Amino acid sequence: MVKIRLSRFGSTHNPHYRIVVTDARRPRDGGYIESLGYYDPRKTTENYLKVDAERAAHWIAQGAQPTNTARRLLKSQGVKVA
């Protein structure tokens, strides 16, 4: 199964995440198929969330299942998630 989920980057106490499309069997920070954007939960800059909405909609149409957090972030950027 293909999932849209967050992959953690950044240092200790300074998380940054990439929103990625990956196989559900891969580890959280393992290889991924495609990167759709990034998210900074600490909101240290004004551009703390960026998502390629067109590619995200493409992957959802292909059957990719977003995790709960990824679903919330995609909805906030205007991506239609069923």
PyMOL commands that set and color helices and strands:
alter all, ss='L'
color gray80, all
select helices_A, chain A and resi 53-61+68-76
alter helices_A, ss='H'
color red, helices_A
select strands_A, chain A and resi 2-11+14-23+34-39+49-51+65-66
alter strands_A, ss='S'
color yellow, strands_A
deselect
rebuild
show_as cartoon
